């Protein structure tokens, strides 16, 4: 992540230097801003059975943004977020309820985004719009670290091999967002943002493929197949949840989203200059 952060800073700085060749002097006044925020997370995958956002604050994020053109900025962001899912929220007597899997995870993410404003820049940072809507698109990556509890112990599911497949602990994401900047004073904005992350992995929750045909130990078997923990609630499903049979749906990649609240501060001009 450190290398990605350094690369992103370098890219933004180069773009900023290039932009200064043709931007008017107004755009160079407090050209960079920093953002810090927190919010609520929700995940979308095999173990998500309701549309609610998690109740607790589960996402912390930092970003640096550089204005490139009148309606375009570049943003480098890093974040730490927690997600979870449970089959216990599936409808009673359903196949998923009989499967009875669960996970929780705390992951890191980093991304580079283009930010596209709906209104043109007004010339000086302190003359900016009181309300400034935007959308953002980009590319980045997130770690994949699903966990589950068995008894009083927590286990990293990647190490357990709960399915007849292996997967990467790192995956590419396509981060999209829509937000609104609220001017607080000449130097400060308050930001409300809804952010969506499409991932190229179906293993944020450790569920995608088939039950293994064999297990290395009892712990792996108990974490992979948990149907017996609740007894028989769906006989047909109970019989189908066995070695070599589907455990998840590999055709649909996992995703997660945030509802974020942020503060943005405009940095003094010339902060990144060589002088």
Secondary structure, DSSP 4 states (H G I P E B T S, - for coil): -HHHHHHHHHHHHHHHHHHTTTS-GGGGTT-EEEEEEEEEEEEESTT--S-PPPSS--EEEEEEEEEEETTEEEEEEEEEEEEEEEGGGSPTTSHHHHH--EEEEEEEEEEEEEEEESS---SSGGG--SEEEEEEEEEEEEE--EEEEETTEEEEHHHHT-BS----SEEEEEEEEEEEEEEEETTEEEEEEEEEEEES-S-TTS-SSBB-SS-SSHHHHHHH--GGGS--S-HHHHHHSSTTSB-S-TTS--EEEEEEEEEEEEPPTTTTS--
